[in-house]
Amino acid sequence: MTHRIYLDHAATTPVDPQVLEAMLPYFTNSFGNPSSIHSYGRETRKAIEDSRAVIAKEIGASATNEIIFTGSGSESDNLAIRGIAYAYRQKGNHIITSSIEHHAVYDTCKALEKEGFKVTYLPVNEVGLISVDNVVNALTPETILVSIMHANNEVGTIQPIAEISKILQDRKIFFHTDAVQTVGTIPVNVQDLGVDLLSMAAHKFYGPKGVGALYVRKGIKLNQLIYGGAQERNRRAGTENIAGIVGMAKALELANANLEANSKRILELREYLIDNVLGKLDYVRLNGDRKQRLPGNANFSFEFIEGEALLLNLDLKGIAASSGSACTSGSLEPSHVLLSMGICHEIAHGSLRISIGKANTKQDIDYLLEVLPEIVNKLRAMSPLYNVSNERKECQTCTLKK
Ligand SMILES: *Cc1c(COP(=O)(O)O)cnc(C)c1O
């Protein structure tokens, strides 16, 4: 393998060199415990509070203390949902979410159901969009929280968050959005979105792994997940990940400063990729909406092919991508997101997610376009279903046309 091409930025991104530089002093010289009162502690306390102010400003929060640092996007999601559910349990026990959430939200809701909460999982249409009317129709006097992701991590569909928040405004129902895929990628402003809680993770926007944040609008109570010290104003115990927090703030500042230029270039590459894949290959479809999607996301389904086989063959050619299916986790169930969009099992199994990042070039996409048809043809040649066309499983909704 001569060189490698990374096209899996929805999974994670590399740390930007400027971010690393900002972080380094906090591993060595500036190592004090921020809870200590001596100068070492005051120094790192200041670094954390400065970072909090940066993040608050970048997402349009009205006060610095509306930001809670966490250990990941997953922790932010867990804290938002569990934190609200238990703080407001006496007001009601009903939560509304969608059927295409990241597992950090979805599985938290599943766990809460076992603990006595009622959860509605809203359906999505064929491109993965939630209908605002469905949110309204699902509301009950018991509803305390609505949690709908800003953009989906598999198919990139961007949800009408601002529209949903408008209909929730006067009802005193909290609104959380998992914005892990959108912060640093498209404009995210908590006032424009009208949300009460918003999750983010540094490693999705060229910051370090193992650090996230949750925006919680002023005045909202939240039960804590982790007990111990009084860090994060009693909302998340544990000595802070100072270098991570500093890196997160630097990464978000950088990402937003270059957001327009980067997303324009990335979107052009994505359109070029989609046009060529749909133009050059048979029995392929684009999953998700063509326009209402994250700039770097392209998700395809190839009939007669297993997504895992596609990924392994791409990897042999030096290309890192992802499949929409959950086979990586050892389960043979295809992606809950694709199934919720009405895509049948066979076709959901043959999915491929390409997520483009700021360092990718047209040459990277051209290389993918060169090797992908060879791999697809090779795998199809081995598929009995492809060769005996009358044995094709008939699927009314999504059998792909040649
Ligand atoms: C990556 C991701 C998460 C989880 O973030 P971690 O920092 O990896 O825990 C949650 N939600 C969405 C939409 C994501 O893309």
The ligand as a MOL file (V3000), in Angstrom:
LIG
                    3D

  0  0  0     0  0            999 V3000
M  V30 BEGIN CTAB
M  V30 COUNTS 15 15 0 0 0
M  V30 BEGIN ATOM
M  V30 1 C -19.8650 10.6400 17.0810 0
M  V30 2 C -21.2600 10.9210 17.4980 0
M  V30 3 C -21.6730 10.7720 18.8230 0
M  V30 4 C -20.7640 10.2270 19.8940 0
M  V30 5 O -19.6880 11.0620 20.1800 0
M  V30 6 P -18.4360 10.4060 20.9770 0
M  V30 7 O -17.5760 11.5760 21.3000 0
M  V30 8 O -17.7920 9.4940 19.9910 0
M  V30 9 O -18.9670 9.7070 22.1450 0
M  V30 10 C -22.9730 11.0880 19.1570 0
M  V30 11 N -23.8240 11.5360 18.2380 0
M  V30 12 C -23.4870 11.7060 16.9430 0
M  V30 13 C -24.4800 12.2210 15.9680 0
M  V30 14 C -22.1890 11.4000 16.5280 0
M  V30 15 O -21.8570 11.5420 15.2600 0
M  V30 END ATOM
M  V30 BEGIN BOND
M  V30 1 1 1 2
M  V30 2 1 2 3
M  V30 3 2 2 14
M  V30 4 1 3 4
M  V30 5 2 3 10
M  V30 6 1 4 5
M  V30 7 1 5 6
M  V30 8 2 6 7
M  V30 9 1 6 8
M  V30 10 1 6 9
M  V30 11 1 10 11
M  V30 12 2 11 12
M  V30 13 1 12 13
M  V30 14 1 12 14
M  V30 15 1 14 15
M  V30 END BOND
M  V30 END CTAB
M  END
